[in-house]
Amino acid sequence: MRYPGEERGAGRRHPSAEAADRSGRVLASALAVPFHFASPDTPDDQAPRLRL
């Protein structure tokens, strides 16, 4: 388990990022829409957004 601000392990994402990525891909697949995770490795509310 990791905590906010804790250094990332080698090649591993934060568990909440993994869960968001997994559930987002499943939902996008079920709805037949594209999935874009703007900033999976670091929290960033200013990350570029996918514009369709």
N, C-alpha and C positions, 0 to 999 in steps of 0.2 A: 504494500500500500504506500502511496506517496501523498504528500501534502502540498498545498499551494506554496510556490516558491522553492520547492525542493528540486535539486538538479535531476535532469532526466537520466535514466539508465541508458546504456549503450544501445541505440537503435530502437528504443521503446517509447511509445507515446504515453501520455497521461491516460489512465483508465477511462476518464470521462470522455476524452477525445476518441478513444477506441469505440466506446459505446455509441457516441454520436455518429461516428462514421458508419458503423455497422447498421444502426437503426435507420439512418438516412438513406443508405443504399437499398435496404430492404423496402422501405416505403416508396422510394423513387421507382424501383423496379415494379412494385405492385401498381403504381399509378402510371407507369410507362412515361415517365418524365426524366430529364437529365438530373444528375446529382452533382453538386459542386460544394466541396468543403473549403471555404475561403482560407482558413488558417488553421490547419489541423495540429501543428506542432507548438504554436504559441498563441495564447489568447490575444486577439487583435481585432477590435471593433472597427478599425479603419482599413482592414484588408480589402483588396479589390473584390467586387461582387460580380457574379456572372449575370450578364445582361443578355436577354434573349429578344 
